[in-house]
Amino acid sequence: MQQRQLGNQALQVSALGLGCMGMSFGYGQNDEKQALNTLARAFELGINFLDTAEVYGPYTNEMLLAKAIKGRPDIKVATKFGFRIAEEGEGRARMTGANSDPAHIRRAVEGSLTRLGVETIELLYQHRPDPAVPVEDVVGVMADLVREGKVKYLGLSEVSSATLRRAQSVHPISALQNEYSLWSREPEQALLATCRELNIGFVPYSPLGRGFLTGKFPAADTLAEDDFRRTLPRFQRDAQAHNQRLVNQLTIMAEDYRATAAQLALAWVLAKGEFIVPIPGASKIAHLEQNCGAVNIALRPADLATLDTLFSPQNVHGERYNPGEFAMVER
């Protein structure tokens, strides 16, 4: 597996990471044995960069990864804080809003260290901006955790270029994580250029459009009742039908490369810059192996331009989030 560097502080990771949220959270039924087998296969394939968060479960995804990475100091795990998590009894908990209060950050990091079974978190992100806490204060606490040896590298997620610059003035930021894919192009407006300028790595989550860009996505109303994609505007019946026509053209283009739609979609993201490390999710070995094939695809410039145009924002129907989710990101 090729390697890429995130930021200018020597954080080297595999060119393709693995988003682990769906193994425990968000997409319906979960199978721990299957997830652990997939993680083991990821390591065999050279993936050494895993992405999780305290809110995934909540908490259970970090505990799952602890089982996979035990005795594997070569595996780099990124985790995130930034939500208020309310206990509901009987082992249940839910996210109730942003929380980057300094005391909460410290509690969250101690919890993540314990659940992951590590002494140091490789990459720590603020999961979402907290309007009540200036980013300078947030990064100040994170920087203290670096000095204390509890964290190595710092990151932010879903913030604006202006916020990113303010954060960078306090402590070097190694990575910015935002949604980015063929059908979610907002980072191209300013964030990608800011990351290049400041030498900050960019980590796209959902680079396969939450599975839609694979070309094999079912109707949203057939998904599990607790699969949050059922509620997203882009997956509603009319929008999905329109967007499927775009994916059909992606699939035809992929055939020319003897590849799948998923592989071409990932190759497109990888081609956008050496500072970019996408983290597609995969809970099954077959999907993981398919994703890894994207690293070896070199898109022809003409095809890159064609995909840019085909999936231009005006051609995609439906927003990526509902208003409630958008209230938690900076646009």
Secondary structure, DSSP 8 states (H G I E B T S, - for coil): --EEEETTTTEEEESS-EE-GGGTSSBS---HHHHHHHHHHHHHTT--EEE--TTTTTTHHHHHHHHHHTT-TT-EEEEEE-EEEEEEETTEEEEEEE---HHHHHHHHHHHHHHHT-SSEEEEEE-S--TTS-HHHHHHHHHHHHHTTSEEEEEEES--HHHHHHHHTTS---EEEEE-BTTB-GGGGTHHHHHHHHT-EEEEE-TTGGGGGGS----GGGS-TTBGGGGSGGGSHHHHHHHHHHHHHHHHHHHHTT--HHHHHHHHHHTT-TTB----B-SSHHHHHHHHGGGG----HHHHHHHHHHT-GGGS-S-SS-HHHHTTS--
